Each structure stands twice: as C-alpha cells, then as structure tokens.
Amino acid sequence: MKAPKRKTTRTTPTDHWHPAAWQAQSLLLAYPDEQFERHLALAGRVAATLPEPVARPLLRFTEHAERTTPADLATAYVATFDHRKRCCPYLTYYAHGDTRKRGIGLLRLKQTYAAAGWQLGDDELPDHLAVVLEFAATDPATGHSLLTEHRAGLELLRLALNDDGSPWAHVLDSVSATLPALAGDDREAVMRLAAQGPPEEQVGLDPYASPVFLPDPVVGGPR
C-alpha cells in the first residue's frame, strides 16, 4: 500500500506566534508612557521569535524609538494619532464614522470581550487598535476575526501612516503581515473607503442640522 499523502498545514489564527506578535504590536501602539522603555525592550525580544515579514517592521520601529527621546516620541504620537483624523486608531470610525452606528459597533466589541471573560480598563475604548490587539493576544481565534472584520480600516490606517512617513507605519506593516492578504471584496472596500471616507450621519437629521457625534475618543488612546 502507498503511504497516504501528508496534508499541508496552513497558517491559522492560532499559530503559536500570533499571540506574541499581537501583544508586542499592542504595546508599541499604546501611548509611550513611563513603561514604554520596558515595553520596547520586550517587543524587541519577541520580534526575534517571529517570522521575518512580521519581525522586520517591528524591529525597524524599535530601532527608531531607541534613537528618539521619550518626550519627542510622545509628542509625535499625539501629533499623529490625536491630531490627524486620517490616522485615527479607533477601528469603528472607519466602518461607521461619527454616526449612531458607531455606538452599536463599540457595544458589540464590549460584548465580545465580556463573553470571553476579558475586562477593559475604565480609561480604555474597545476599538482602539492597541486594545483590539491586546485582546487578540488572549483570544487568538476571536481576535483574528475582529481584525479581519476591520481589515479595510486597518489597511487605510496603514497607508495613511506610510504616506505621512510615520514610524508607527512599521507597526501597522507588521500587523498586516499577520493577516490574510487583501483580495476581492477587501481590496474594493479599501478603495471605496479611501475615495469616500467614513460614513456620515444621514438618518433622522434635518437637512441643515449639525450631526450628533459620539464623545471624542480619549486623547492619546490607552495610557
């Protein structure tokens, strides 16, 4: 009898290195506070264990951050993520803009975290990319689904950061390398989002009334 052919194993969301990659990326996308130097060293050690397409951009960011003073890095973070709407790190913004539906998106994320037994800090919004990545590190299968669900927004953020020459573009390049390549509907969604921008409130508003926006995200994201 001929020996049966061995099945080829495809990369899955639960591959052993995914949680480590997402945790390191989460640390580097959070506001660079007094713990950032320790997080930077940890991310560098983790990167050495990751596949090259994921590790290389992470190491490019850590090298830049090591050459930059903490004050300058914090200033650049605020200028990038808090003052440039096109570089918004809050993923539901890309899907829903400043509309009522965004509130539903935030609630869904909170419910997903709660169902997994994962609690948010009082000062954290559930759709900040650093928070989503931290969750993905603890629940890889569900986290992978959330990241792919917001794939168009992630790609638009990655492109915006690269256009701006931001060092955090390297971290987004690394995040992208953990996800399936864009194809078909995903590519069309990115092109549509880039051309049209996030949705605007339409329903239930007078023609000349000011739209009702959700509260602004916490400045600087997770601290």
Buried (B, 14 or more C-beta within 10 A) or exposed (E): EEEEEEEEEEEEBEBEBBBBBBBBBBBBBBBBBEEBEEBBEBBBEBBEEBEEEBBBBBBBBBEBBEEBEEEEBBEBBBEBBBEEEEBBBBBBBBBBBBBBBBEEBBEBBBEBBEEBEBEBEEEBBBBBBBBBBBBBBBBBEBBBBBBEBBBBBBBBBBBBBBEBEBBBBBBBBBBBBBBEEBEEEBBEBBEEBBEEEBBEBEEEEEEEEEEEEBEEBBEBBBB
